[in-house]
């Protein structure tokens, strides 16, 4: 199976996590300290995307849909 993210993108995420842990990672617009893990990952992947690294498109998750079948009686 192929890699979902490139090695460089993974390295970016690793660096972002270290910065978050140290308390030096800041969000783009507001410049506030990032506390959440998810936000740190989102920032790193966004930066990797901007550099042209192999990262899936934003919102590429597949949604589970459940269709109810109508019974014919």
C-alpha positions in Angstrom: 0.0 0.0 0.0 1.3 3.5 -0.9 2.1 6.1 1.7 -0.7 8.6 2.4 1.7 11.4 3.3 5.3 12.0 2.1 8.2 11.6 4.5 8.8 15.3 4.4 5.2 16.0 5.3 5.6 13.6 8.3 8.7 15.4 9.4 6.8 18.7 9.3 4.1 17.2 11.5 6.8 15.9 13.9 8.4 19.4 14.1 5.0 21.0 14.7 4.3 18.6 17.5 7.6 19.5 19.2 6.9 23.2 18.8 3.4 22.7 20.3 4.9 20.8 23.3 7.4 23.6 23.8 4.7 26.2 23.6 6.2 28.1 20.6 3.8 27.0 17.9 1.4 29.8 16.9 -1.6 30.0 14.6 -1.4 32.0 11.5 -3.9 34.8 11.7 -4.4 35.4 15.4 -0.9 34.5 16.4 -2.2 32.7 19.5 -0.4 29.7 21.0 -1.7 26.4 19.7 -2.7 24.0 22.4 -4.6 21.4 20.6 -2.9 18.4 18.9 -5.3 18.4 16.0 -4.7 22.0 15.2 -0.9 21.4 15.3 -1.3 18.6 12.7 -3.6 20.8 10.6 -1.0 23.6 10.5 1.8 21.2 9.6 -0.1 19.6 6.8 -1.2 23.0 5.5 2.4 24.1 5.3 3.4 20.9 3.6 0.7 21.4 1.0 1.9 24.9 0.3 5.4 23.5 -0.4 4.0 21.0 -2.8 4.6 17.8 -0.7 2.4 14.7 -1.1 -0.5 15.4 1.2 -4.2 14.4 0.6 -6.5 17.3 -0.3 -8.3 19.0 2.5 -11.5 17.2 3.5 -10.7 14.1 1.5 -12.3 11.9 4.2 -14.9 9.5 2.9 -18.2 9.8 4.6 -20.2 6.7 5.6 -23.7 6.9 4.3 -26.4 4.6 5.3 -29.3 4.1 3.1 -32.5 2.7 4.4 -34.2 0.2 2.1 -37.9 0.3 1.6 -39.5 -3.1 1.8 -41.9 -4.0 -1.0 -45.0 -5.6 0.5 
